[in-house]
Amino acid sequence: MQKRKPIFLLGVGRCGSTALQVHLCRSSEAWIWGEHDGILNGLFEWTAQVRASKSLESFSTLASRKDAVNTIHNIGQGDATHVAWMNQFSSKQLENVERFAIESMCARRLPPGKSGWGFKEIRYGIGNSVPEDLLRIYPEARIIHTLRD
C-alpha cells in the first residue's frame, strides 16, 4: 500500500470539520485524528526561536564548528565558548524534530487498511502560522480549511 500525502483539516468552531473528519475516515484510505488542543503552536514557536537565535546559529548550527571534544581537552590553550553552548545540530535535524513530533501523534497506530494520515484542528485559523509551517515540513500535504458563515 502506497503511503498517502498527509491531510490537515483546519477550521473554526462549529464549521463542520468533525463531520468532514468522520466522512474521510469512513470513505478513504486515510485516518484523520481529532484535535490536539493547538499544541503545534508551542512546537513551532520553540523551533522558530531556535532558528532565530544568533548564538545558537554561531555555536551550534554552523558548518564550520570547532570540535567540542578537542576544545575540552585543550581548555587551557584556547577559547571554550563552543563547549559552553548546546551540542552541535543542523537546521535539518530541527525539522526532523518537528516531523517526529507530528508523525508520532498522527501517523502511527493507524487502523488496518489505512495508509494515509492527518489531523483536524480548529485552533489554526487566520493569522496563525501553523498552516505555513505544516507546508514547509510537508510540501506535498493537503490542507482543507473549513469556515462557517
Stockholm file with secondary structure:
# STOCKHOLM 1.0

chainA/1-149         MQKRKPIFLLGVGRCGSTALQVHLCRSSEAWIWGEHDGILNGLFEWTAQVRASKSLESFSTLASRKDAVNTIHNIGQGDATHVAWMNQFSSKQLENVERFAIESMCARRLPPGKSGWGFKEIRYGIGNSVPEDLLRIYPEARIIHTLRD
#=GR chainA/1-149 SS CCCCCCEEEECCTTSSHHHHHHHHHHHSSEEEECCCTTTHHHHHHHHHHHHHCHHHIIIIICSSCCCHHHHHHTGGGSCCGGGGSCCCCCHHHHHHHHHHHHHHHHSSSCCTTCCEEEEEESSCCTTCSHHHHHHHHCTTCEEEECCCC
#=GC SS_cons         CCCCCCEEEECCTTSSHHHHHHHHHHHSSEEEECCCTTTHHHHHHHHHHHHHCHHHIIIIICSSCCCHHHHHHTGGGSCCGGGGSCCCCCHHHHHHHHHHHHHHHHSSSCCTTCCEEEEEESSCCTTCSHHHHHHHHCTTCEEEECCCC
//
